[in-house]
Structures are given as structure tokens and as C-alpha cells.
């Protein structure tokens, strides 16, 4: 085998290893909060489901005021310090979001009773650090806004829903509260939970997360670079063998 072939094959192996790292080292934690301004007696005005790598591990509702573990993952960590902290935060976050509801205004055609606010709070860890964090706002089931809390970049999806972005910009205390949760607390909880779960997590097909724009940009860039280098290497091998 020629030197070009040997070098090419070694480079291919190294690139495949790096591509595997790019695809396999990122983990995510998402909290899906649904908050209503009004609810019937005995019905929750706030509900939350949490997941790690799209696997549900907790559920909370304001009616029972309890955070319940889901599946093996939840049972594994429901007596940890991180679990206690995330439980307390969910109760507080629900109350804070309920205070936002009165300032939300919808187009008349969208007015179908009191608005329901859904917030998907997500963070991502890669290479032992927070690589992305976002808040995804929906009103009455329709996506309204995306906020990249790492760069404080807004993406307006439904111009008809106003009030959320303005409230975040005018209420710095509220904005900082959720920025800290998404970029700091969330990443910490994910790190602590992964200590217990990495041995339990089995790779399986998952739905892609809806995150703020460019939230996993570094991983995507590395993966694209690996693919380009693989193509170049294959071309070199073909040329050297001809």
C-alpha cells in the first residue's frame, strides 16, 4: 500500500472518530411549562414536563403542587440536591410566567378566552460546558417567539402576539431570572443528572429539539468540517490510485 493510501486511511479513521464525538457528546435538558391565567376548580393552572435528551423524567402540576419522577431516570435522581433545586424553581417559574399573562395581547381573531402561555426552556451541554440555551414561547398552541438566552437574540415568529418581548425588555429582573435559569441552573442540573444517567442512557432515535437559532452552531460547524475533509480525503485516494 502506498504512503498516500496509508496516510489517507489513517486520516479517515481520525475524522470518523471526531465526527462521532461531535454527534455523541451533546446532551440537552428541556422543561415544558404550560401556564393559564384561569383554571377550573381542582384543575392545575400550571403544568410542567421535564426531559433529558427527549426522555421524560419529571412532571409537575400546580393542583397537587408535587413534582413526580417519571421512568427510571426520574427515580434515579429524585433524592438528589439538583432534584430539590429544580422542583423549587419550577414552582417559582410558574408563578413568574403567570404574572406575564395579563400583558399579553392577541389579535381579535385569536381571542378565544384567556390566553395560555407555553414556554419551552432548554439548555445544551457539550465538552463539559453550556453550549446553548433558549426560551421558546407559544400562545394558545401557536409558536410566537424564540429567545437565544446566550446571546439575547429574539426571533419573532408570530407578529400578532405582542407583550412577551416587551415585558422581557422592560422587566430586567424577570429577564435576568430566566436567563440565569436557562444558562446557569439548567446546565448545572443537566451535568448533575448525567452523572447518574450516562450509564443508563441507550442511544435511540429522537425527535430534533426546537432551539433558538445557532444554539448548536459549534457542533454543526465541526461536523460539516469533518464531512468536507472526508470528501477531500476520498478524492485524494482516488487520484493517487489512478
C-alpha positions as CSV (number, residue, x, y, z in Angstrom):
1,X,0.0,0.0,0.0
2,X,1.4,3.5,-1.0
3,X,2.2,6.2,1.5
4,X,-0.7,8.2,0.2
5,X,-3.1,5.3,0.8
6,X,-1.8,4.7,4.3
7,X,-2.0,8.4,5.2
8,X,-5.4,8.7,3.7
9,X,-6.8,5.7,5.6
10,X,-5.4,7.0,8.9
11,X,-6.9,10.4,8.3
12,X,-10.3,8.8,7.5
13,X,-10.2,6.9,10.8
14,X,-9.3,10.1,12.8
15,X,-12.1,12.1,11.1
16,X,-14.7,9.4,11.7
17,X,-13.7,9.4,15.4
18,X,-14.0,13.2,15.6
19,X,-17.4,13.1,13.8
20,X,-18.6,10.5,16.3
21,X,-17.6,12.8,19.1
22,X,-19.4,15.7,17.5
23,X,-22.6,13.7,17.3
24,X,-22.4,11.9,20.6
25,X,-21.2,14.4,23.2
26,X,-24.1,16.9,23.2
27,X,-26.9,16.5,25.8
28,X,-29.9,18.6,26.5
29,X,-32.4,19.3,29.2
30,X,-35.8,20.8,28.4
31,X,-38.6,22.0,30.7
32,X,-42.0,22.4,29.0
33,X,-44.2,24.8,31.1
34,X,-47.9,25.5,30.4
35,X,-49.4,28.3,32.3
36,X,-53.0,29.5,32.3
37,X,-54.4,32.8,33.7
38,X,-57.5,30.9,34.8
39,X,-58.4,27.4,35.6
40,X,-61.4,25.4,36.8
41,X,-61.6,24.3,40.5
42,X,-59.4,21.3,41.0
43,X,-57.6,21.9,37.7
44,X,-54.0,23.0,37.5
45,X,-53.1,26.4,36.2
46,X,-49.5,25.3,35.7
47,X,-48.1,22.1,34.3
48,X,-44.5,21.1,33.6
49,X,-42.8,18.2,32.0
50,X,-39.0,17.8,32.0
51,X,-36.9,15.7,29.8
52,X,-33.2,14.9,29.2
53,X,-32.3,14.1,25.6
54,X,-36.1,14.0,25.0
55,X,-36.6,11.3,27.6
56,X,-39.2,12.4,30.2
57,X,-38.0,12.3,33.8
58,X,-40.4,14.6,35.8
59,X,-43.9,16.0,35.8
60,X,-45.3,18.9,37.9
61,X,-48.8,20.4,38.3
62,X,-50.0,23.2,40.5
63,X,-53.1,21.3,41.6
64,X,-51.1,18.7,43.5
65,X,-48.1,21.0,44.0
66,X,-45.9,18.0,43.6
67,X,-43.0,17.1,41.3
68,X,-43.3,13.5,40.3
69,X,-40.4,11.4,38.9
70,X,-41.0,9.7,35.5
71,X,-39.4,6.5,34.4
72,X,-36.1,5.0,35.5
73,X,-34.3,8.3,35.0
74,X,-36.6,10.2,37.4
75,X,-36.5,7.5,40.0
76,X,-32.7,7.5,39.9
77,X,-32.3,11.2,40.8
78,X,-35.4,12.2,42.8
79,X,-33.5,12.3,46.0
80,X,-30.6,14.4,44.8
81,X,-29.8,18.1,45.6
82,X,-30.3,19.0,42.0
83,X,-33.8,17.5,42.0
84,X,-34.8,19.5,45.1
85,X,-33.5,22.7,43.4
86,X,-35.3,22.1,40.1
87,X,-38.5,21.3,41.9
88,X,-38.4,24.6,43.8
89,X,-37.5,26.5,40.6
90,X,-40.5,25.1,38.7
91,X,-42.9,26.4,41.3
92,X,-41.3,29.8,41.2
93,X,-41.0,30.0,37.4
94,X,-44.7,29.1,37.0
95,X,-45.7,32.0,39.3
96,X,-43.4,34.4,37.4
97,X,-44.9,33.4,34.0
98,X,-48.4,33.7,35.2
99,X,-47.6,37.4,36.0
100,X,-46.7,37.8,32.3
101,X,-50.1,36.7,31.0
102,X,-52.0,39.9,31.7
103,X,-49.7,41.9,29.5
104,X,-50.1,39.5,26.5
105,X,-52.3,40.8,23.7
106,X,-53.6,38.8,20.8
107,X,-55.3,39.8,17.6
108,X,-59.1,39.8,17.9
109,X,-59.3,36.8,15.6
110,X,-57.1,34.9,18.1
111,X,-59.2,35.8,21.1
112,X,-60.7,32.6,22.4
113,X,-60.9,33.1,26.1
114,X,-57.9,33.7,28.4
115,X,-54.5,33.1,26.8
116,X,-52.5,30.0,27.6
117,X,-48.7,30.5,27.6
118,X,-46.4,27.6,26.8
119,X,-42.7,28.1,27.4
120,X,-40.0,25.5,26.5
121,X,-36.8,26.2,28.4
122,X,-33.9,24.3,27.0
123,X,-30.1,24.1,27.6
124,X,-27.4,22.0,26.0
125,X,-24.1,20.8,27.3
126,X,-21.1,19.8,25.1
127,X,-17.5,19.4,26.0
128,X,-18.3,19.9,29.7
129,X,-19.8,23.3,29.3
130,X,-23.1,25.0,28.4
131,X,-23.1,25.3,24.6
132,X,-26.6,26.7,24.1
133,X,-29.8,27.9,25.9
134,X,-33.1,29.1,24.7
135,X,-36.7,30.0,25.6
136,X,-39.4,29.1,23.1
137,X,-42.7,30.9,23.6
138,X,-46.1,29.7,22.3
139,X,-49.5,31.3,22.8
140,X,-52.6,29.1,22.6
141,X,-50.6,26.5,20.9
142,X,-49.0,28.8,18.3
143,X,-45.3,29.5,18.3
144,X,-44.8,33.2,18.9
145,X,-41.2,33.9,19.8
146,X,-37.7,32.3,20.3
147,X,-35.1,33.8,22.6
148,X,-31.5,32.7,22.5
149,X,-30.5,33.4,26.1
150,X,-26.8,33.0,25.4
151,X,-26.7,36.0,23.0
152,X,-30.1,37.6,24.0
153,X,-31.3,37.3,20.4
154,X,-35.0,37.4,19.6
155,X,-36.7,35.7,16.7
156,X,-40.3,36.9,16.1
157,X,-42.4,34.2,14.5
158,X,-45.9,35.5,15.2
159,X,-46.0,39.3,15.0
160,X,-49.7,39.1,16.1
161,X,-48.7,38.1,19.6
162,X,-47.3,41.1,21.5
163,X,-46.4,41.8,25.1
164,X,-43.9,39.0,25.8
165,X,-40.9,40.6,24.2
166,X,-41.8,44.0,25.5
167,X,-42.2,42.6,29.1
168,X,-38.8,40.9,28.9
169,X,-37.2,44.1,27.7
170,X,-38.9,46.3,30.2
171,X,-38.6,44.0,33.2
172,X,-34.9,43.4,33.6
173,X,-35.4,41.5,36.8
174,X,-37.6,39.0,35.1
175,X,-35.3,38.7,32.1
176,X,-32.3,38.1,34.3
177,X,-34.2,35.5,36.3
178,X,-35.0,33.3,33.3
179,X,-31.6,34.0,31.7
180,X,-29.9,32.7,34.8
181,X,-32.1,29.6,34.9
182,X,-31.5,28.7,31.3
183,X,-27.8,29.4,31.0
184,X,-26.7,28.6,34.6
185,X,-29.1,26.4,36.6
186,X,-30.3,24.3,33.7
187,X,-26.7,23.4,32.7
188,X,-25.8,22.6,36.3
189,X,-28.8,20.3,36.7
190,X,-28.1,18.6,33.4
191,X,-24.5,18.0,34.5
192,X,-25.5,16.5,37.8
193,X,-28.2,14.3,36.3
194,X,-25.9,13.0,33.7
195,X,-23.6,11.7,36.4
196,X,-26.4,9.3,37.3
197,X,-27.8,8.7,33.9
198,X,-25.0,8.3,31.4
199,X,-24.7,4.6,32.1
200,X,-28.5,4.2,31.7
201,X,-29.0,6.2,28.5
202,X,-29.3,4.0,25.5
203,X,-29.0,5.7,22.1
204,X,-32.3,5.6,20.2
205,X,-34.0,7.7,17.5
206,X,-35.2,11.0,18.9
207,X,-37.1,14.0,17.6
208,X,-34.9,17.1,17.0
209,X,-35.2,19.8,19.6
210,X,-36.7,23.2,18.7
211,X,-34.0,25.5,19.9
212,X,-33.1,29.1,19.4
213,X,-31.1,29.8,16.2
214,X,-27.4,28.8,16.2
215,X,-27.8,27.1,19.6
216,X,-25.6,24.2,18.5
217,X,-23.5,26.1,15.9
218,X,-20.1,24.9,17.1
219,X,-21.1,21.2,16.8
220,X,-22.6,21.8,13.4
221,X,-19.5,23.6,12.1
222,X,-17.3,20.7,13.3
223,X,-19.5,18.1,11.8
224,X,-19.6,19.9,8.4
225,X,-15.8,20.3,8.5
226,X,-15.4,16.6,9.1
227,X,-17.6,15.8,6.2
228,X,-15.7,18.1,3.9
229,X,-12.4,16.7,5.0
230,X,-13.7,13.2,4.4
231,X,-14.7,14.1,0.8
232,X,-11.3,15.7,0.1
233,X,-9.6,12.6,1.5
234,X,-11.6,10.3,-0.7
235,X,-10.7,12.4,-3.7
236,X,-7.0,12.2,-2.8
237,X,-7.2,8.5,-2.5
238,X,-8.9,8.1,-5.9
239,X,-6.4,10.4,-7.6
240,X,-3.4,8.6,-6.0
241,X,-4.7,5.2,-7.2
242,X,-5.3,6.3,-10.8
